[in-house]
Amino acid sequence: MKRRAFITLLGGAAAWPLATRAQQPAMPVIGFLHTESADRSGDRLRGFHQGLGETGYVEGRNVTIEYRWAQDDNDRFPALAADLVRRQVTVIVANAAATPAAKAATSTIPIVFVSGADPVARGLVASLNRPGGNLTGVSQMNVQLGPKRVQLLHEAMPTATSIVLLINPASVGAETLLREAEEATHNLGLSLHVLYASTELELAGLNAAQPPSASAGRMVTPSRVTCRSLRGKP
């Protein structure tokens, strides 16, 4: 074989892997949009990665994840969501507070949300069985369980004449939670004492203040800030 022909053949062989890679589909990219920060979301991230693994996806191997954290500043969501859209991610995973910004940022990229409130009432989807559009997800319907929580607490503490409600006014569905708690306690002839905490500093101030009567029942609405009062963590 002539030297020139051999070099030509060798060069073509070297290009084969490149051509093969070019024909392979690009690795999908998941946009992860959330309220908190990575260092405070360890359990949530482990569950997310476990779920991906159960469907055959492993970060860095066959899927890429672009994380966007609002650092407890919900005003950052529009810019963070727009950044993921510019990145042309395959899908956006958003928590409850981040979902409206993600929806406003794109009508074509699929959005998967997790919410404790009714997604229909929030205007995220058309209906539960037929969401329509580019949004789908899971709703725990925590808001609608408010009256039942009051009833269960009353049954557990039948001698209590009041209930203390710790609520984060900035959380999704806070107004509905408060309204339903007020109605439920009124129907049971109980008084309602509401404590508000939207930041860890406000929560610390409540913990340092004189607590209500020990005989009062206590309810904590679901949110990152208020649930820290149960875990006893800063």
C-alpha positions as CSV (number, residue, x, y, z in Angstrom):
1,M,0.0,0.0,0.0
2,K,1.3,3.4,-0.9
3,R,2.2,5.7,2.0
4,R,-0.3,8.4,0.9
5,A,-3.2,5.9,0.7
6,F,-2.3,4.5,4.1
7,I,-2.3,7.9,5.7
8,T,-5.7,8.7,4.1
9,L,-7.2,5.4,5.4
10,L,-5.7,6.0,8.9
11,G,-7.2,9.5,9.0
12,G,-10.6,8.2,8.0
13,A,-10.5,5.5,10.7
14,A,-9.6,8.1,13.3
15,A,-12.6,10.1,12.4
16,W,-15.0,7.2,12.8
17,P,-15.6,7.6,16.6
18,L,-16.2,11.3,16.1
19,A,-18.8,10.7,13.4
20,T,-20.4,8.1,15.6
21,R,-20.6,10.4,18.6
22,A,-22.1,13.1,16.4
23,Q,-24.9,10.8,15.5
24,Q,-25.8,10.1,19.1
25,P,-28.5,12.1,20.7
26,A,-27.4,14.9,23.1
27,M,-27.6,14.1,26.8
28,P,-30.9,15.4,28.3
29,V,-30.6,18.4,30.7
30,I,-32.9,18.8,33.7
31,G,-33.5,22.3,35.0
32,F,-33.9,22.1,38.8
33,L,-35.6,25.3,40.2
34,H,-36.0,25.6,43.9
35,T,-36.5,28.1,46.7
36,E,-33.7,27.0,49.0
37,S,-30.0,26.2,48.6
38,A,-28.2,23.0,47.9
39,D,-26.7,22.8,51.5
40,R,-30.3,22.9,53.0
41,S,-31.9,20.5,50.5
42,G,-29.8,17.3,51.0
43,D,-32.8,15.0,51.8
44,R,-34.8,16.4,48.9
45,L,-31.9,16.0,46.4
46,R,-31.2,12.4,47.6
47,G,-34.8,11.5,46.9
48,F,-34.7,13.2,43.5
49,H,-31.6,11.4,42.5
50,Q,-33.0,8.1,43.8
51,G,-36.1,8.6,41.7
52,L,-34.0,9.3,38.6
53,G,-31.9,6.2,39.3
54,E,-35.0,4.1,39.5
55,T,-35.9,5.2,36.0
56,G,-32.4,4.6,34.7
57,Y,-30.9,8.1,34.8
58,V,-27.7,8.9,36.7
59,E,-26.4,12.5,36.8
60,G,-23.2,12.9,34.8
61,R,-23.6,9.5,33.1
62,N,-26.7,9.9,30.9
63,V,-28.4,13.1,32.2
64,T,-27.2,16.6,33.2
65,I,-28.8,18.7,35.9
66,E,-28.7,22.5,35.9
67,Y,-29.5,23.7,39.5
68,R,-30.9,27.1,40.1
69,W,-31.5,28.1,43.8
70,A,-33.4,31.2,44.8
71,Q,-31.6,31.3,48.2
72,D,-35.0,32.1,49.9
73,D,-35.6,35.1,47.6
74,N,-38.6,34.4,45.5
75,D,-38.1,37.6,43.5
76,R,-35.2,35.8,41.8
77,F,-37.4,33.1,40.2
78,P,-38.2,34.9,37.0
79,A,-34.6,35.5,36.2
80,L,-33.6,31.9,37.2
81,A,-36.4,30.4,35.1
82,A,-35.5,32.6,32.1
83,D,-31.9,31.4,32.4
84,L,-33.0,27.7,32.3
85,V,-35.1,28.5,29.2
86,R,-32.1,30.1,27.5
87,R,-30.1,27.0,28.4
88,Q,-32.7,25.0,26.4
89,V,-33.2,22.4,29.1
90,T,-35.2,19.3,28.3
91,V,-37.5,19.7,31.3
92,I,-37.9,21.9,34.3
93,V,-38.5,20.5,37.8
94,A,-39.9,23.2,40.1
95,N,-41.2,23.4,43.7
96,A,-44.5,25.1,44.5
97,A,-43.1,28.7,44.9
98,A,-41.0,28.4,41.7
99,T,-43.7,27.0,39.4
100,P,-45.5,30.2,38.4
101,A,-42.2,31.8,37.3
102,A,-41.4,28.7,35.3
103,K,-44.8,28.7,33.7
104,A,-44.4,32.3,32.7
105,A,-41.0,31.7,31.2
106,T,-42.0,29.0,28.8
107,S,-45.0,27.4,27.2
108,T,-43.1,24.7,25.4
109,I,-40.5,23.2,27.8
110,P,-42.3,20.6,30.0
111,I,-42.5,21.6,33.7
112,V,-43.0,19.1,36.5
113,F,-44.1,20.6,39.8
114,V,-44.6,19.5,43.4
115,S,-47.2,21.5,45.3
116,G,-49.1,21.3,48.6
117,A,-51.9,23.5,47.2
118,D,-54.5,22.8,44.6
119,P,-52.8,23.4,41.2
120,V,-56.2,24.1,39.5
121,A,-57.0,26.8,42.0
122,R,-53.5,28.3,41.5
123,G,-54.1,28.4,37.7
124,L,-51.2,26.0,37.0
125,V,-53.3,23.4,35.2
126,A,-56.8,23.1,33.6
127,S,-57.8,20.1,35.7
128,L,-56.3,17.3,37.7
129,N,-57.0,14.5,35.2
130,R,-56.3,16.6,32.1
131,P,-53.6,19.2,33.1
132,G,-53.2,20.5,29.5
133,G,-50.4,22.8,28.5
134,N,-46.8,22.0,29.4
135,L,-47.3,21.5,33.2
136,T,-47.9,18.4,35.2
137,G,-46.9,17.2,38.6
138,V,-47.9,16.1,42.1
139,S,-50.1,17.9,44.6
140,Q,-50.3,16.9,48.2
141,M,-53.4,19.0,48.7
142,N,-52.1,20.1,52.1
143,V,-54.3,23.2,52.1
144,Q,-57.6,21.2,51.9
145,L,-56.5,19.1,54.9
146,G,-56.5,22.1,57.2
147,P,-60.0,21.7,58.7
148,K,-59.3,18.0,59.3
149,R,-56.1,18.8,61.2
150,V,-58.0,21.1,63.5
151,Q,-60.6,18.4,64.1
152,L,-58.0,15.8,64.9
153,L,-56.2,18.1,67.2
154,H,-59.4,18.9,69.0
155,E,-60.1,15.2,69.4
156,A,-56.6,14.6,70.8
157,M,-56.9,17.5,73.2
158,P,-60.6,17.8,74.1
159,T,-60.0,20.0,77.1
160,A,-58.1,22.6,75.1
161,T,-60.1,25.8,74.5
162,S,-57.7,27.4,72.0
163,I,-55.3,26.5,69.2
164,V,-52.0,28.1,68.3
165,L,-51.3,28.2,64.6
166,L,-47.8,28.8,63.4
167,I,-47.9,30.0,59.7
168,N,-45.6,31.3,57.1
169,P,-47.5,34.1,55.4
170,A,-45.2,33.9,52.4
171,S,-45.9,30.3,51.7
172,V,-48.1,29.1,48.9
173,G,-51.7,28.8,50.1
174,A,-51.1,30.6,53.4
175,E,-54.3,32.7,53.0
176,T,-56.4,29.6,52.4
177,L,-54.8,27.7,55.3
178,L,-55.6,30.6,57.7
179,R,-59.1,31.1,56.4
180,E,-60.0,27.4,56.8
181,A,-58.3,27.2,60.3
182,E,-60.4,30.2,61.4
183,E,-63.6,28.6,60.1
184,A,-62.8,25.2,61.7
185,T,-61.9,26.6,65.1
186,H,-65.0,28.8,65.1
187,N,-67.3,25.8,64.3
188,L,-65.7,23.9,67.2
189,G,-66.1,26.8,69.6
190,L,-62.3,27.3,69.9
191,S,-60.2,30.4,69.9
192,L,-57.4,30.7,67.4
193,H,-54.1,32.4,68.2
194,V,-52.0,32.9,65.0
195,L,-48.2,33.3,65.0
196,Y,-46.5,34.5,61.8
197,A,-42.9,33.7,60.8
198,S,-41.6,34.1,57.2
199,T,-37.9,34.1,58.1
200,E,-35.7,32.1,60.5
201,L,-35.1,35.4,62.4
202,E,-38.8,35.9,63.0
203,L,-39.1,32.2,64.0
204,A,-36.3,32.6,66.5
205,G,-38.1,35.7,67.9
206,L,-41.3,33.7,68.4
207,N,-39.4,30.9,70.2
208,A,-37.8,33.4,72.5
209,A,-41.0,35.1,73.4
210,Q,-43.4,34.0,76.2
211,P,-45.2,30.9,74.8
212,P,-49.0,30.6,74.9
213,S,-50.7,28.5,77.5
214,A,-49.3,24.9,77.6
215,S,-52.9,23.6,77.5
216,A,-53.4,25.1,74.0
217,G,-53.3,22.9,71.0
218,R,-50.6,23.7,68.4
219,M,-50.6,23.5,64.7
220,V,-47.8,24.1,62.3
221,T,-48.5,24.8,58.6
222,P,-46.2,23.2,56.0
223,S,-43.3,25.4,55.0
224,R,-39.5,25.2,55.3
225,V,-39.4,28.0,58.0
226,T,-42.3,26.8,60.2
227,C,-41.3,23.1,60.1
228,R,-37.9,24.0,61.6
229,S,-39.8,24.7,64.8
230,L,-40.7,21.0,65.0
231,R,-37.2,19.8,64.1
232,G,-35.6,22.2,66.6
233,K,-32.9,23.2,64.0
234,P,-31.7,26.7,63.2
